């Protein structure tokens, strides 16, 4: 571990920078993890402008569809490929508190820097029950833990600012990812706990607001974003330029780049976020257009409809992130 017990919050503030970006998981025709493809995706993601680390076992990585063996193997492959070159946050969410502890201990032993643990994502849940869940997990894992607060219906439980505050006596609770899609809720989280732990987001518009409105509290990193994968290219490094402008305090330029990123993301993703979910199959297909190795989605996840993918390709061509080309889209009849 790169920090001692009790130093997790300070380490997060001082160390994490840029995007801690999702990595897409490639599967072969038999549904197994494609190890070489995964290693390629790790290298390709770390090379993207603005990326300062990785976030794995997120929604984008289809973690809930994996077997236990596959899930452990994926973590080990990613951490082996990174080999300490960048910080890695490993998602260790599970319905069972005992299993969340097992995942976190495995991640720590494999070389993870931090873990993220969601509130339980199924069953009857209450504020007291979720608090008890975290109180069981945190003292047993020996690694810094990031909480997850979202209003997306995929999770179905909103970890509110007062609930996060009630967990701050646990010393390894070192950050919270706030993905509420509501600026007032993001600001409320920052006001309530931002002086004690890092309140991070996956969205540039919220990160920009945080850096402007809470300059002494807002962290220097975003976590869980897929936008660096398909909202920029080497020729048009919008995400990298956004961060560079922020770091030199040039908010007007940062805002201009944020608008460009949002213009793309709004047309690719936001309609699905507004309906409360990540269209993982579509986002994975878009990542493939930018050189990521992807393969099929796992059973239980819908691939994109041809019309959905074609519409996104049109957007990317219009904004200059893809060159016009003939796109062959598989259907059940081909």
C-alpha positions as CSV (number, residue, x, y, z in Angstrom):
1,X,0.0,0.0,0.0
2,X,1.3,3.5,-0.9
3,X,-0.1,5.1,2.3
4,X,-0.4,4.2,6.0
5,X,-3.6,3.6,7.8
6,X,-5.2,6.9,8.5
7,X,-3.5,8.6,5.6
8,X,-6.0,7.6,2.9
9,X,-7.7,10.9,2.6
10,X,-4.5,12.9,2.4
11,X,-3.1,10.5,-0.2
12,X,-6.2,10.8,-2.4
13,X,-6.1,14.6,-2.3
14,X,-2.4,14.8,-3.1
15,X,-2.0,11.9,-5.5
16,X,-5.0,11.5,-7.8
17,X,-5.1,13.8,-10.9
18,X,-6.9,13.8,-14.2
19,X,-9.4,11.2,-15.3
20,X,-9.7,7.9,-13.6
21,X,-11.2,6.4,-16.6
22,X,-13.2,3.2,-17.2
23,X,-11.7,0.3,-19.1
24,X,-13.9,-1.8,-21.4
25,X,-13.7,-5.6,-21.1
26,X,-13.2,-7.6,-24.3
27,X,-14.8,-11.0,-24.5
28,X,-14.1,-13.8,-26.9
29,X,-16.8,-15.8,-28.8
30,X,-17.1,-18.2,-25.9
31,X,-17.7,-15.4,-23.4
32,X,-14.3,-15.5,-21.7
33,X,-12.2,-12.5,-21.0
34,X,-9.8,-11.8,-23.8
35,X,-6.6,-11.2,-21.9
36,X,-4.5,-9.7,-24.7
37,X,-7.4,-7.5,-25.7
38,X,-7.8,-6.4,-22.1
39,X,-4.2,-5.6,-21.8
40,X,-4.4,-3.6,-25.0
41,X,-7.4,-1.6,-23.6
42,X,-5.5,-0.8,-20.5
43,X,-2.5,0.6,-22.5
44,X,-4.8,2.4,-24.9
45,X,-6.8,4.0,-22.1
46,X,-3.8,5.1,-20.1
47,X,-2.5,6.8,-23.3
48,X,-5.6,9.0,-23.7
49,X,-5.2,12.7,-23.2
50,X,-6.0,13.7,-19.6
51,X,-6.1,10.2,-18.2
52,X,-4.3,9.8,-14.9
53,X,-5.5,6.4,-13.7
54,X,-8.1,3.7,-14.2
55,X,-11.4,2.8,-12.6
56,X,-12.3,-0.9,-13.1
57,X,-15.3,-3.1,-12.3
58,X,-17.7,-0.3,-13.0
59,X,-20.9,-0.6,-15.0
60,X,-19.0,-0.1,-18.2
61,X,-17.0,-3.2,-17.4
62,X,-20.0,-5.5,-17.0
63,X,-18.7,-6.7,-13.6
64,X,-22.0,-8.1,-12.4
65,X,-22.2,-10.6,-15.2
66,X,-18.8,-12.2,-14.5
67,X,-18.1,-15.4,-12.6
68,X,-16.1,-15.1,-9.5
69,X,-13.1,-16.5,-11.3
70,X,-13.4,-14.1,-14.2
71,X,-13.8,-11.1,-11.9
72,X,-10.6,-12.0,-9.9
73,X,-8.7,-12.7,-13.1
74,X,-9.8,-9.3,-14.7
75,X,-8.5,-7.4,-11.6
76,X,-5.2,-9.3,-11.7
77,X,-4.7,-8.8,-15.4
78,X,-5.3,-5.1,-15.3
79,X,-3.1,-4.5,-12.2
80,X,-0.4,-6.6,-13.8
81,X,-0.5,-4.6,-17.0
82,X,-0.6,-1.2,-15.1
83,X,2.3,-2.4,-12.9
84,X,2.2,0.6,-10.7
85,X,2.4,3.2,-13.5
86,X,-0.9,4.8,-12.6
87,X,-3.4,4.7,-9.7
88,X,-6.2,2.1,-10.1
89,X,-9.5,2.0,-8.3
90,X,-11.2,-1.4,-8.2
91,X,-14.9,-1.8,-7.8
92,X,-15.7,-4.3,-5.1
93,X,-19.5,-3.9,-4.9
94,X,-21.6,-6.9,-3.9
95,X,-25.0,-7.5,-2.3
96,X,-23.2,-9.4,0.5
97,X,-21.0,-7.4,2.9
98,X,-18.8,-10.4,3.4
99,X,-18.2,-10.8,-0.3
100,X,-17.5,-7.1,-0.7
101,X,-14.8,-7.6,2.0
102,X,-13.4,-10.6,0.0
103,X,-13.3,-8.6,-3.2
104,X,-11.6,-5.7,-1.5
105,X,-9.0,-7.8,0.2
106,X,-8.2,-9.5,-3.2
107,X,-7.9,-6.1,-4.9
108,X,-5.5,-4.9,-2.2
109,X,-3.4,-8.0,-2.4
110,X,-3.3,-7.7,-6.2
111,X,-2.0,-4.1,-6.0
112,X,-5.0,-1.8,-6.2
113,X,-4.6,1.7,-4.8
114,X,-8.2,2.1,-3.7
115,X,-11.5,0.3,-3.9
116,X,-15.0,1.6,-4.6
117,X,-18.0,0.0,-2.8
118,X,-21.6,0.8,-3.8
119,X,-24.5,0.6,-1.4
120,X,-26.2,-2.8,-1.8
121,X,-27.9,-2.7,-5.2
122,X,-30.9,-5.0,-4.6
123,X,-33.4,-5.8,-1.8
124,X,-35.1,-3.7,0.8
125,X,-32.7,-1.0,1.8
126,X,-32.8,1.8,4.4
127,X,-30.3,4.5,5.6
128,X,-29.6,2.4,8.7
129,X,-29.2,-0.8,6.8
130,X,-26.8,0.8,4.3
131,X,-24.8,2.4,7.1
132,X,-24.5,-1.0,8.8
133,X,-23.3,-2.5,5.5
134,X,-20.5,0.1,5.2
135,X,-19.6,-0.2,8.9
136,X,-19.1,-4.0,8.4
137,X,-17.0,-3.6,5.3
138,X,-14.7,-0.6,6.0
139,X,-12.8,-1.8,9.1
140,X,-12.1,-5.2,7.5
141,X,-10.5,-4.3,4.2
142,X,-7.2,-2.5,5.0
143,X,-7.5,-0.2,1.9
144,X,-8.9,3.2,1.2
145,X,-12.6,3.1,0.2
146,X,-14.6,5.3,-2.1
147,X,-18.4,5.6,-1.6
148,X,-20.8,5.9,-4.5
149,X,-23.7,8.3,-4.6
150,X,-26.1,8.3,-7.5
151,X,-29.7,9.0,-8.4
152,X,-29.6,6.7,-11.4
153,X,-32.3,4.0,-11.1
154,X,-29.8,1.3,-12.0
155,X,-28.7,1.3,-8.3
156,X,-32.0,2.4,-6.8
157,X,-30.5,3.8,-3.6
158,X,-29.3,7.4,-3.2
159,X,-26.5,7.8,-0.6
160,X,-27.4,11.3,0.6
161,X,-24.9,13.9,2.0
162,X,-26.0,13.3,5.6
163,X,-25.5,9.6,5.2
164,X,-22.0,10.1,3.8
165,X,-21.3,12.4,6.7
166,X,-22.4,9.7,9.2
167,X,-19.7,7.4,7.8
168,X,-16.8,9.8,8.1
169,X,-15.7,8.4,11.4
170,X,-14.5,5.4,9.4
171,X,-10.9,6.5,8.6
172,X,-10.5,4.7,5.3
173,X,-13.6,6.3,3.8
174,X,-11.6,8.7,1.7
175,X,-13.8,9.9,-1.2
176,X,-17.3,9.8,-2.7
177,X,-18.2,9.6,-6.3
178,X,-21.2,11.8,-6.8
179,X,-23.1,11.0,-10.0
180,X,-26.5,12.5,-9.3
181,X,-27.0,14.5,-12.6
182,X,-28.3,17.3,-10.3
183,X,-26.0,20.2,-9.7
184,X,-27.8,21.2,-6.4
185,X,-27.2,17.7,-5.1
186,X,-23.6,17.8,-6.1
187,X,-23.2,21.2,-4.4
188,X,-24.9,19.9,-1.3
189,X,-22.5,16.9,-1.1
190,X,-19.5,19.3,-1.5
191,X,-20.8,21.6,1.2
192,X,-21.6,18.8,3.7
193,X,-18.5,16.6,3.4
194,X,-16.1,18.2,0.9
195,X,-13.9,19.6,3.6
196,X,-13.3,16.1,5.0
197,X,-13.1,13.9,1.9
198,X,-12.8,14.3,-1.9
199,X,-16.1,14.7,-3.6
200,X,-15.5,13.6,-7.2
201,X,-17.7,13.3,-10.2
202,X,-17.5,11.8,-13.7
203,X,-18.8,14.8,-15.5
204,X,-16.7,17.8,-16.7
205,X,-19.5,20.3,-16.2
206,X,-19.8,19.4,-12.5
207,X,-16.0,19.2,-12.0
208,X,-15.7,22.7,-13.6
209,X,-18.4,24.0,-11.3
210,X,-16.7,22.4,-8.3
211,X,-13.3,23.9,-9.1
212,X,-14.9,27.4,-9.5
213,X,-17.4,27.3,-6.6
214,X,-15.3,25.3,-4.1
215,X,-11.7,25.9,-5.0
216,X,-10.4,24.8,-1.6
217,X,-12.4,21.6,-1.6
218,X,-12.8,20.3,-5.1
219,X,-10.4,17.5,-5.9
220,X,-8.1,17.5,-8.9
221,X,-9.6,14.3,-10.5
222,X,-12.7,12.9,-12.1
223,X,-13.6,9.2,-11.6
224,X,-15.7,6.8,-13.6
225,X,-15.9,8.7,-16.8
226,X,-16.1,7.1,-20.3
227,X,-15.9,10.5,-22.1
228,X,-12.1,10.4,-22.6
229,X,-12.6,7.3,-24.6
230,X,-15.0,8.6,-27.3
231,X,-15.3,12.4,-26.9
232,X,-11.8,13.2,-28.1
233,X,-9.0,12.0,-30.3
234,X,-5.2,12.7,-30.5
235,X,-6.0,15.4,-33.0
236,X,-8.8,16.9,-30.9
237,X,-7.8,16.2,-27.3
238,X,-10.8,17.9,-25.7
239,X,-10.6,16.2,-22.4
240,X,-6.9,16.7,-22.0
241,X,-7.2,20.4,-23.0
242,X,-10.1,20.8,-20.5
243,X,-7.9,19.6,-17.7
244,X,-4.9,21.7,-18.8
245,X,-7.0,24.8,-18.8
246,X,-8.3,24.0,-15.3
247,X,-4.9,23.4,-13.9
248,X,-3.7,26.9,-15.0
249,X,-6.9,28.5,-13.7
250,X,-8.2,29.5,-17.1
251,X,-11.9,28.8,-16.5
252,X,-13.3,30.4,-19.7
253,X,-11.1,28.1,-21.8
254,X,-11.9,25.1,-19.6
255,X,-15.6,25.9,-20.1
256,X,-15.2,26.1,-23.8
257,X,-13.7,22.6,-23.9
258,X,-16.3,21.3,-21.5
259,X,-19.0,22.5,-23.9
260,X,-17.4,20.6,-26.7
261,X,-17.2,17.5,-24.7
262,X,-20.8,17.9,-23.5
263,X,-22.0,18.5,-27.1
264,X,-20.8,15.0,-28.0
265,X,-21.7,13.3,-24.8
266,X,-25.2,14.7,-24.7
267,X,-26.0,13.3,-28.1
268,X,-24.4,9.9,-27.4
269,X,-25.2,9.2,-23.7
270,X,-27.5,11.7,-22.0
271,X,-30.8,10.4,-23.4
272,X,-30.1,7.1,-21.6
273,X,-28.9,8.7,-18.4
274,X,-32.2,10.7,-18.4
275,X,-33.9,7.4,-18.5
276,X,-31.8,6.2,-15.5
277,X,-29.4,3.8,-17.0
278,X,-26.1,3.3,-18.9
279,X,-26.5,1.8,-22.4
280,X,-23.4,-0.3,-21.8
281,X,-23.7,-2.2,-25.1
282,X,-23.8,1.1,-27.1
283,X,-21.0,2.7,-25.2
284,X,-18.9,-0.4,-25.7
285,X,-19.6,-0.4,-29.4
286,X,-18.5,3.3,-29.6
287,X,-15.3,2.5,-27.8
288,X,-14.5,-0.1,-30.5
289,X,-14.7,2.7,-33.1
290,X,-11.9,4.4,-31.3
291,X,-9.6,1.4,-31.2
292,X,-10.6,-0.4,-28.1
293,X,-11.0,-4.2,-28.3
294,X,-14.4,-5.2,-27.1
295,X,-16.0,-8.3,-28.6
296,X,-19.5,-9.2,-27.5
297,X,-21.5,-8.0,-24.5
298,X,-22.3,-10.5,-21.8
299,X,-25.7,-12.2,-21.6
300,X,-28.2,-9.9,-19.9
301,X,-26.8,-6.8,-21.6
302,X,-28.4,-5.5,-24.8
303,X,-26.2,-4.8,-27.8
304,X,-27.0,-1.5,-29.5
305,X,-29.7,-1.5,-32.1
306,X,-28.3,-0.7,-35.6
307,X,-30.2,2.6,-35.7
308,X,-28.7,3.6,-32.3
309,X,-25.2,3.0,-33.4
310,X,-25.6,4.6,-36.8
311,X,-27.0,7.7,-35.2
312,X,-24.0,8.0,-32.9
313,X,-21.6,7.5,-35.8
314,X,-23.3,10.3,-37.6
315,X,-22.8,12.5,-34.5
316,X,-19.1,11.6,-34.3
317,X,-18.5,12.3,-38.0
318,X,-20.3,15.7,-37.7
319,X,-18.1,16.8,-34.8
320,X,-14.9,15.6,-36.5
321,X,-14.0,12.8,-34.2
322,X,-14.5,10.1,-36.8
323,X,-13.9,10.2,-40.5
324,X,-16.8,9.2,-42.8
325,X,-16.7,5.5,-43.6
326,X,-18.9,2.6,-44.4
327,X,-20.1,1.0,-41.2
328,X,-21.0,-2.6,-41.3
329,X,-23.5,-3.3,-38.5
330,X,-24.3,-6.9,-37.5
331,X,-27.9,-7.9,-37.2
332,X,-29.6,-11.3,-36.5
333,X,-29.9,-11.8,-40.2
334,X,-26.2,-11.3,-41.2
